[in-house]
Amino acid sequence: MSIRAVLLEKLTAYLEPKFLEVENESHRHQVAAGAETHFRVVVVSDRFTGLGLLSRHRLVHEVLAAELAGPLHALTIQAYSPEEWQARAGRTSDSPPCLGGGRNRSLAS
């Protein structure tokens, strides 16, 4: 089973999302072709109502702990309550650009 499929399955089972998008963004990074290491998740769930951003991210990390400990290198999370999603009219933000991790010397200065 692909990493994307696992992420979809786990997030659906635990968060019962109103909307869920899981996008493999590995191709935007310096990884081998066909890699499944960098993902973007947009998830709308009642479970996020009343939770702050950090608590929402912790919840997603808890659900995906095994993947984050293994094959998953990076995860961009956009987590909204249904009310926030409606107010945003379903608009999401782009993931930040890849800076090459430790290979980008300009960040070290």
Secondary structure, DSSP 8 states (H G I E B T S, - for coil): --HHHHHHHHHHHHH--SEEEEEE-GGGSSS-TT---EEEEEEE-GGGTT--HHHHHHHHHHHTHHHHTTT--EEEEEEE-HHHHHHTTT----------GGG-GGGT-
